[in-house]
Amino acid sequence: MRRFFVTNLFIVLLLNLLVKPFWIFGIDRSVQNAVGSQEYGFYFALFNFTLILNILLDLGITNYNNRNIAQHNQLLNKHLSNVLSLKIVLFIFYSIIVFALAFIVRYNERQLYLIIFLVINQFFLSLILYLRSNLSALHLFKTDSFVSVLDRLIMIILCSLMLWTSLFSKPFTIEKFVYAQTVSYVIAAAIAFWIVLKKAGKIYLHIDWQFFIVFLKQSYPYALLILLMAFYNRIDGVMLERMLDNGQEQAGIYAQSFRILDAASMIAFLFSGLLLPMFSKMLKEKKDVYPLVQLSYKLIILPVLVFLVIAITYAPQIMNLLYHHNDNYSIFVFRVLIIGLFATSTTYIYGTLLTANGNLKELNKMAFITMLINIGLNLLLIPHFQALGSAFSSITAQLFAAFFQIYLSIKIFHFQINKKFLFQLALLLFIAIIAAIIVSHFIPNWLVGAVIIGIICAIIILLSRAIDIKMFLSVIRSKTTKSEE
């Protein structure tokens, strides 16, 4: 199973590293530079507003379906027809709630117009994620990897034409950016549906209220968890925009750093997508998950520590490279917020394990406390520190969630605390910081400096055997169970 994980991880990373970084740093960044921080902040707040309520489109269906189909492949045909009907019903419900709340908070005419398309986008994005959950549950990871980048690939083409050619009218507006998303999601959803339909066979859409009720009873703990996590991950931009007179500008500043954090979290998110069906199947078969947990966490957290040291050291150069509108304040916000990468990477491993094991009650309690921490700190800090206050609130909440999930995993699975690995982490962090201080002082070119720091850290990882290369190679060479297609 570890070899299956490593080989499929390579394919997933390759596809996503080819497409998504260009989307985030080539297209999304160019959009913010083209429209300005205030206009992008206007979009960012509305996007987060519709995203937080996105759970009403899903109600935990995707995560529950992934775990359930991974353990019971034969249910795909029956569940697909019923769940697609349920998704349409939920879309109507979601739309009503979103617009009711939009009127309550007194969004203006332009904001309401944009919300129409953002609501449609959220529906098709939710549909794509549900369809992908079936592919990964069947261990069709190569196909799932292709679908995972398809919408972004289409958006890259459309936005590139709008930004850098004369085929579309100028100037570029945030509305055009949203329209491009709509077209991309619709096309990607249609292709994903066709692929899943080939695996499921003929289906018949119909309303089955009894199935809906039974299915939602099983999925609602997942829904609550996703809702609470959405609040403590996405509420910052909304609160900034609503609480401050210059809220759109501050939300735009926050969005600059959040985009980099979101991009850096992409790899850990991909780990999660691979691990959930694997953990689910292993736990059902009562296999030991600790070796896979240990391997996956080492593969993600060691590079994350190195990246954090480099990112914090060269924050001014990174922000100047990516954005036209930034200052020392934006750089400070980035240095604080990027620390959250350690927490999100940890959550994507241990949170996925706990989800696969069905520990939703414990996770929901954790997520509720985390949400209260984030909202409470935002209410306290935003009036005084603006976007920086939100950054401090976010990392405090994220770190609490990460360490709590490690604690739960140790308690539930009786994992032994790996003191040797903790020492290796501390050693790597210490040497990385010392190397960054020395290299940044003597090497004027920051890109060269970053590479040197990375090489030094890679040597330390190998010498300390934080990742056992012989074991890693043996995993790759070993025979695997049935793989995809």
C-alpha positions as CSV (number, residue, x, y, z in Angstrom):
1,M,0.0,0.0,0.0
2,R,2.9,2.3,0.7
3,R,4.3,1.8,-2.8
4,F,0.8,2.4,-4.3
5,F,0.7,5.6,-2.3
6,V,4.1,6.8,-3.4
7,T,3.7,6.0,-7.1
8,N,0.3,7.6,-7.4
9,L,1.5,10.6,-5.3
10,F,4.2,11.2,-7.9
11,I,1.6,11.3,-10.7
12,V,-0.8,13.5,-8.8
13,L,2.0,15.9,-7.8
14,L,3.4,16.0,-11.4
15,L,0.0,17.0,-12.9
16,N,-0.8,19.5,-10.2
17,L,2.6,21.1,-10.2
18,L,2.4,21.6,-13.9
19,V,-0.9,23.4,-13.8
20,K,-1.9,24.8,-10.5
21,P,1.2,26.9,-9.7
22,F,0.8,28.7,-13.0
23,W,-2.9,29.3,-12.3
24,I,-2.2,30.8,-8.8
25,F,1.0,32.7,-9.6
26,G,0.5,33.3,-13.3
27,I,-3.3,33.9,-13.7
28,D,-4.8,34.6,-10.2
29,R,-1.9,36.9,-9.3
30,S,-2.1,38.7,-12.7
31,V,-5.9,39.2,-12.1
32,Q,-5.2,41.0,-8.8
33,N,-2.5,43.1,-10.3
34,A,-4.8,44.0,-13.3
35,V,-7.8,45.0,-11.2
36,G,-6.0,46.2,-8.0
37,S,-6.1,45.1,-4.4
38,Q,-9.4,46.9,-3.5
39,E,-11.3,45.4,-6.4
40,Y,-9.8,41.9,-5.8
41,G,-10.7,42.3,-2.1
42,F,-14.3,43.0,-3.2
43,Y,-14.3,39.7,-5.0
44,F,-12.3,37.8,-2.3
45,A,-14.9,38.7,0.4
46,L,-17.8,37.6,-1.8
47,F,-16.1,34.4,-2.8
48,N,-15.4,33.5,0.8
49,F,-19.0,34.3,1.7
50,T,-20.4,31.8,-0.9
51,L,-17.6,29.3,0.0
52,I,-18.4,29.2,3.7
53,L,-22.0,28.3,2.9
54,N,-20.8,25.8,0.3
55,I,-21.4,23.0,2.8
56,L,-25.1,23.4,2.1
57,L,-24.4,22.0,-1.4
58,D,-22.6,19.0,0.0
59,L,-23.7,18.3,3.6
60,G,-20.7,15.9,4.0
61,I,-21.7,13.8,1.0
62,T,-18.3,13.9,-0.7
63,N,-16.2,12.8,2.2
64,Y,-18.8,10.2,3.3
65,N,-19.1,8.9,-0.3
66,N,-15.4,8.6,-0.7
67,R,-15.1,6.5,2.5
68,N,-18.2,4.5,1.7
69,I,-17.5,3.7,-1.9
70,A,-13.9,2.8,-1.1
71,Q,-15.2,0.1,1.2
72,H,-18.2,-0.9,-0.9
73,N,-17.5,-0.4,-4.6
74,Q,-20.7,-2.2,-5.7
75,L,-22.8,0.8,-4.4
76,L,-21.6,3.2,-7.0
77,N,-24.5,2.8,-9.5
78,K,-27.2,3.0,-6.9
79,H,-25.7,6.0,-5.0
80,L,-24.7,8.0,-8.1
81,S,-28.3,8.4,-9.5
82,N,-29.7,9.3,-6.0
83,V,-26.9,11.6,-5.0
84,L,-27.0,13.6,-8.2
85,S,-30.7,14.2,-7.7
86,L,-30.0,15.2,-4.1
87,K,-27.3,17.7,-5.3
88,I,-29.9,19.5,-7.4
89,V,-32.3,19.8,-4.4
90,L,-29.4,21.1,-2.3
91,F,-28.5,23.6,-4.9
92,I,-31.9,25.2,-4.7
93,F,-31.7,25.2,-0.9
94,Y,-28.2,26.7,-1.0
95,S,-29.2,29.5,-3.4
96,I,-32.2,30.5,-1.2
97,I,-30.0,30.7,2.0
98,V,-27.1,32.6,0.3
99,F,-29.4,35.3,-1.2
100,A,-31.4,35.6,2.1
101,L,-28.2,36.2,4.0
102,A,-26.9,38.5,1.3
103,F,-30.0,40.7,1.7
104,I,-29.7,40.6,5.5
105,V,-26.1,41.9,5.4
106,R,-27.2,44.5,2.8
107,Y,-25.0,43.7,-0.1
108,N,-25.4,46.2,-2.9
109,E,-26.7,45.6,-6.5
110,R,-23.2,44.8,-7.9
111,Q,-22.4,42.5,-5.1
112,L,-25.7,40.6,-5.6
113,Y,-25.1,40.3,-9.3
114,L,-21.7,38.7,-8.8
115,I,-23.0,36.4,-6.1
116,I,-25.4,34.9,-8.8
117,F,-22.4,33.6,-10.7
118,L,-20.4,32.7,-7.6
119,V,-23.4,30.5,-6.5
120,I,-23.4,28.7,-9.8
121,N,-19.7,28.3,-9.6
122,Q,-19.9,26.8,-6.1
123,F,-22.5,24.3,-7.3
124,F,-20.4,23.0,-10.2
125,L,-17.3,22.9,-8.1
126,S,-19.2,20.9,-5.5
127,L,-20.4,18.6,-8.3
128,I,-16.9,18.1,-9.6
129,L,-15.6,17.2,-6.1
130,Y,-18.4,14.7,-5.6
131,L,-17.7,13.0,-9.0
132,R,-14.0,12.9,-8.2
133,S,-14.7,11.3,-4.8
134,N,-16.0,8.3,-6.7
135,L,-12.9,8.1,-8.9
136,S,-10.5,8.1,-5.9
137,A,-12.7,5.7,-4.0
138,L,-12.3,3.3,-6.8
139,H,-8.5,3.9,-6.6
140,L,-8.6,5.5,-10.1
141,F,-6.0,8.0,-9.0
142,K,-4.6,8.8,-12.5
143,T,-8.0,9.6,-13.8
144,D,-8.8,11.7,-10.7
145,S,-5.5,13.6,-11.1
146,F,-6.5,14.6,-14.6
147,V,-10.0,15.7,-13.6
148,S,-8.5,17.6,-10.6
149,V,-6.6,20.0,-12.9
150,L,-9.0,20.2,-15.8
151,D,-11.0,23.2,-14.6
152,R,-7.9,25.1,-13.8
153,L,-6.4,24.2,-17.2
154,I,-9.5,25.6,-19.0
155,M,-9.4,28.7,-16.8
156,I,-5.8,29.3,-17.7
157,I,-6.6,29.3,-21.4
158,L,-9.6,31.6,-21.0
159,C,-8.0,34.1,-18.7
160,S,-4.7,34.1,-20.7
161,L,-6.7,35.1,-23.7
162,M,-8.6,37.9,-21.8
163,L,-5.5,39.2,-20.0
164,W,-2.8,39.1,-22.7
165,T,-4.5,39.1,-26.1
166,S,-6.9,41.4,-28.0
167,L,-9.5,38.7,-28.6
168,F,-11.7,40.1,-25.7
169,S,-12.7,43.7,-25.0
170,K,-10.6,45.7,-22.5
171,P,-10.3,46.5,-19.6
172,F,-10.1,43.2,-17.7
173,T,-12.7,43.2,-14.9
174,I,-13.3,41.0,-11.9
175,E,-16.7,40.0,-13.5
176,K,-14.8,38.6,-16.5
177,F,-12.7,36.5,-14.1
178,V,-15.8,35.1,-12.6
179,Y,-17.4,34.3,-16.0
180,A,-14.3,32.4,-17.0
181,Q,-14.6,30.3,-13.8
182,T,-18.3,29.5,-14.7
183,V,-17.4,28.3,-18.2
184,S,-14.5,26.2,-16.9
185,Y,-16.5,24.5,-14.1
186,V,-19.3,23.6,-16.4
187,I,-17.0,22.0,-19.0
188,A,-15.0,20.1,-16.3
189,A,-18.1,18.9,-14.6
190,A,-19.5,17.5,-17.8
191,I,-16.3,15.6,-18.6
192,A,-16.1,14.3,-15.0
193,F,-19.7,13.1,-15.2
194,W,-19.0,11.3,-18.4
195,I,-16.0,9.4,-16.9
196,V,-17.9,8.4,-13.8
197,L,-20.9,7.3,-15.8
198,K,-18.7,4.9,-17.8
199,K,-17.7,3.2,-14.5
200,A,-21.2,3.2,-13.0
201,G,-23.3,2.2,-16.0
202,K,-26.8,3.5,-16.9
203,I,-28.5,5.7,-14.2
204,Y,-31.9,7.2,-13.7
205,L,-32.3,10.5,-11.9
206,H,-35.3,10.6,-9.6
207,I,-36.3,12.0,-6.2
208,D,-36.1,9.4,-3.5
209,W,-36.8,11.2,-0.2
210,Q,-36.2,8.1,1.9
211,F,-32.8,7.6,0.4
212,F,-32.0,11.3,0.9
213,I,-32.9,11.1,4.6
214,V,-30.9,7.9,5.3
215,F,-27.9,9.2,3.3
216,L,-27.9,12.6,5.0
217,K,-28.1,11.0,8.4
218,Q,-24.9,9.2,7.6
219,S,-23.2,12.2,6.1
220,Y,-24.2,15.0,8.4
221,P,-21.3,14.7,10.8
222,Y,-19.0,15.2,7.8
223,A,-21.1,18.2,6.8
224,L,-20.8,19.8,10.3
225,L,-17.0,19.3,10.3
226,I,-16.6,20.9,6.8
227,L,-18.9,23.8,7.8
228,L,-16.9,24.5,11.0
229,M,-13.6,24.1,9.1
230,A,-14.8,26.5,6.4
231,F,-15.6,29.1,9.1
232,Y,-12.2,29.0,10.7
233,N,-10.4,28.9,7.4
234,R,-12.4,31.4,5.4
235,I,-14.2,33.8,7.7
236,D,-11.2,36.2,8.0
237,G,-11.7,37.8,4.6
238,V,-15.4,38.3,5.2
239,M,-14.9,39.8,8.7
240,L,-12.2,42.2,7.4
241,E,-14.5,43.4,4.6
242,R,-17.5,43.9,7.0
243,M,-15.7,45.3,10.1
244,L,-13.5,48.0,8.6
245,D,-14.1,51.2,6.7
246,N,-11.2,50.2,4.4
247,G,-12.4,46.5,4.5
248,Q,-12.0,45.8,0.8
249,E,-8.5,47.0,0.8
250,Q,-7.5,45.0,3.9
251,A,-9.2,41.9,2.5
252,G,-7.1,42.4,-0.7
253,I,-3.9,42.6,1.4
254,Y,-4.9,39.5,3.3
255,A,-5.8,37.8,0.0
256,Q,-2.2,38.3,-1.3
257,S,-0.7,36.3,1.5
258,F,-3.6,33.8,1.7
259,R,-3.1,33.0,-2.0
260,I,0.5,31.9,-1.4
261,L,-0.5,29.9,1.7
262,D,-3.3,28.3,-0.3
263,A,-0.9,27.4,-3.1
264,A,1.6,26.0,-0.7
265,S,-1.1,23.9,1.0
266,M,-2.0,22.3,-2.4
267,I,0.5,19.5,-2.0
268,A,-0.7,18.5,1.4
269,F,-4.3,18.6,0.1
270,L,-3.3,16.2,-2.6
271,F,-1.8,13.9,0.0
272,S,-5.2,14.0,1.8
273,G,-7.1,13.0,-1.4
274,L,-4.9,9.9,-1.8
275,L,-4.8,9.0,1.8
276,L,-8.5,9.0,2.7
277,P,-9.6,6.0,0.6
278,M,-6.3,4.2,1.4
279,F,-6.8,4.7,5.2
280,S,-10.5,3.8,4.9
281,K,-9.7,0.5,3.2
282,M,-6.8,-0.4,5.5
283,L,-8.8,0.3,8.6
284,K,-11.7,-1.8,7.3
285,E,-9.2,-4.6,6.7
286,K,-7.7,-4.0,10.2
287,K,-4.2,-3.3,8.8
288,D,-1.6,-1.2,10.6
289,V,-1.8,2.4,9.3
290,Y,1.1,3.7,11.3
291,P,3.8,3.1,8.6
292,L,1.8,4.9,6.0
293,V,1.0,7.8,8.5
294,Q,4.7,8.1,9.3
295,L,5.9,8.0,5.7
296,S,3.3,10.5,4.5
297,Y,3.9,12.9,7.3
298,K,7.6,12.9,6.9
299,L,7.3,13.4,3.1
300,I,5.2,16.5,3.7
301,I,6.4,18.2,6.9
302,L,10.1,18.2,6.3
303,P,9.9,20.1,3.0
304,V,7.3,22.4,4.7
305,L,9.7,23.4,7.4
306,V,12.4,24.2,4.9
307,F,9.9,26.2,2.7
308,L,8.7,28.2,5.8
309,V,12.3,29.3,6.7
310,I,13.0,30.3,3.1
311,A,9.6,32.1,2.7
312,I,10.0,34.1,5.9
313,T,13.6,35.0,5.1
314,Y,12.9,36.2,1.6
315,A,9.4,37.5,2.2
316,P,10.1,41.0,0.7
317,Q,11.5,39.5,-2.5
318,I,8.6,37.1,-2.9
319,M,6.0,39.8,-2.4
320,N,7.8,42.2,-4.8
321,L,8.0,39.4,-7.4
322,L,4.4,38.5,-7.2
323,Y,2.5,41.8,-6.6
324,H,2.6,45.4,-7.9
325,H,0.8,46.7,-4.8
326,N,2.6,45.8,-1.6
327,D,4.5,47.4,1.3
328,N,6.2,46.5,4.6
329,Y,2.8,45.9,6.1
330,S,1.8,43.3,3.4
331,I,5.2,41.6,4.0
332,F,4.6,41.4,7.7
333,V,1.1,39.9,7.1
334,F,2.7,37.3,4.8
335,R,5.4,36.3,7.3
336,V,2.8,35.7,10.0
337,L,0.1,33.9,7.8
338,I,2.5,31.6,6.0
339,I,3.3,29.9,9.4
340,G,-0.1,28.3,9.1
341,L,1.3,26.0,6.4
342,F,2.7,23.8,9.1
343,A,-0.7,23.5,10.7
344,T,-2.6,22.8,7.5
345,S,-0.1,20.2,6.4
346,T,-0.4,18.4,9.7
347,T,-4.2,18.5,9.5
348,Y,-4.3,17.1,6.0
349,I,-2.5,13.9,7.4
350,Y,-3.9,13.4,10.9
351,G,-7.3,14.9,10.2
352,T,-7.6,12.6,7.2
353,L,-6.7,9.5,9.3
354,L,-9.3,10.5,11.9
355,T,-12.0,11.1,9.2
356,A,-11.3,7.7,7.7
357,N,-11.6,6.1,11.1
358,G,-15.0,7.8,11.6
359,N,-13.9,10.0,14.6
360,L,-16.3,12.7,13.5
361,K,-17.6,13.5,17.0
362,E,-14.1,14.4,18.3
363,L,-13.2,16.3,15.1
364,N,-16.4,18.4,15.3
365,K,-15.7,19.3,18.9
366,M,-12.2,20.4,17.9
367,A,-13.4,22.3,14.9
368,F,-16.1,24.1,16.9
369,I,-13.5,25.3,19.5
370,T,-11.1,26.3,16.7
371,M,-13.9,28.3,15.1
372,L,-14.6,30.1,18.4
373,I,-10.9,30.9,18.8
374,N,-10.6,32.3,15.3
375,I,-13.8,34.4,15.4
376,G,-13.1,35.6,18.9
377,L,-9.5,36.7,18.1
378,N,-10.7,38.3,14.9
379,L,-13.3,40.4,16.7
380,L,-10.6,41.4,19.2
381,L,-7.6,42.0,16.8
382,I,-9.1,43.3,13.5
383,P,-10.2,46.7,14.8
384,H,-6.6,47.3,16.1
385,F,-4.4,45.4,13.6
386,Q,-6.6,45.0,10.5
387,A,-5.3,42.3,8.1
388,L,-2.4,41.5,10.5
389,G,-4.8,40.8,13.3
390,S,-6.6,38.3,11.0
391,A,-3.3,36.6,10.2
392,F,-2.5,36.2,13.9
393,S,-6.0,34.9,14.6
394,S,-5.7,32.4,11.7
395,I,-2.4,30.8,12.7
396,T,-3.4,30.6,16.4
397,A,-6.6,28.7,15.4
398,Q,-4.8,26.5,12.9
399,L,-2.0,25.5,15.2
400,F,-4.5,24.6,17.9
401,A,-6.4,22.4,15.4
402,A,-3.2,20.7,14.2
403,F,-1.8,19.8,17.6
404,F,-5.2,18.6,18.9
405,Q,-5.5,16.2,15.9
406,I,-2.1,14.8,16.6
407,Y,-3.1,14.3,20.3
408,L,-6.3,12.5,19.2
409,S,-4.4,10.3,16.8
410,I,-2.0,9.2,19.5
411,K,-4.8,8.6,21.9
412,I,-7.1,6.7,19.6
413,F,-4.6,4.6,17.6
414,H,-2.1,4.2,20.5
415,F,0.8,5.6,18.4
416,Q,4.1,5.9,20.1
417,I,5.6,9.4,20.2
418,N,8.6,9.3,17.8
419,K,11.2,11.2,19.9
420,K,13.8,10.5,17.3
421,F,11.8,12.2,14.6
422,L,11.0,15.2,16.9
423,F,14.7,15.6,17.4
424,Q,15.3,15.4,13.7
425,L,12.6,18.1,13.1
426,A,14.2,20.4,15.7
427,L,17.7,19.9,14.3
428,L,16.5,20.6,10.8
429,L,14.6,23.8,11.9
430,F,17.7,25.0,13.9
431,I,20.1,24.5,11.0
432,A,17.7,25.9,8.4
433,I,17.4,29.1,10.5
434,I,21.1,29.5,10.9
435,A,21.8,28.7,7.3
436,A,19.1,31.3,6.2
437,I,20.7,34.0,8.4
438,I,24.2,33.4,7.0
439,V,23.2,32.8,3.4
440,S,20.9,35.8,3.2
441,H,23.7,38.0,4.6
442,F,26.4,36.9,2.2
443,I,24.5,35.9,-1.0
444,P,22.9,39.0,-2.6
445,N,20.8,37.0,-5.1
446,W,17.8,35.7,-3.2
447,L,17.0,32.9,-5.7
448,V,20.5,31.5,-5.4
449,G,20.3,31.9,-1.6
450,A,17.0,30.0,-1.5
451,V,18.5,27.1,-3.5
452,I,21.6,27.0,-1.2
453,I,19.4,26.9,1.9
454,G,17.4,24.1,0.3
455,I,20.5,22.1,-0.5
456,I,21.9,22.4,3.0
457,C,18.6,21.3,4.5
458,A,18.3,18.3,2.1
459,I,21.8,17.2,3.2
460,I,20.7,17.5,6.8
461,I,17.6,15.4,6.1
462,L,19.7,12.7,4.5
463,L,22.5,12.7,7.1
464,S,20.0,12.6,10.0
465,R,18.0,9.9,8.2
466,A,14.8,11.8,8.9
467,I,13.8,10.0,5.6
468,D,15.4,6.6,5.2
469,I,16.3,6.5,1.6
470,K,16.9,2.8,1.5
471,M,13.5,2.2,3.0
472,F,11.9,4.7,0.6
473,L,13.5,3.0,-2.4
474,S,12.5,-0.4,-1.2
475,V,8.9,0.8,-0.9
476,I,9.0,2.0,-4.6
477,R,10.5,-1.2,-5.8
478,S,8.4,-3.6,-3.8
479,K,5.4,-5.4,-5.4
480,T,2.1,-3.6,-5.0
481,T,-1.5,-4.6,-4.9
482,K,-3.7,-4.1,-7.9
483,S,-3.2,-0.6,-9.3
484,E,-5.3,1.5,-11.5
485,E,-6.5,0.6,-14.9
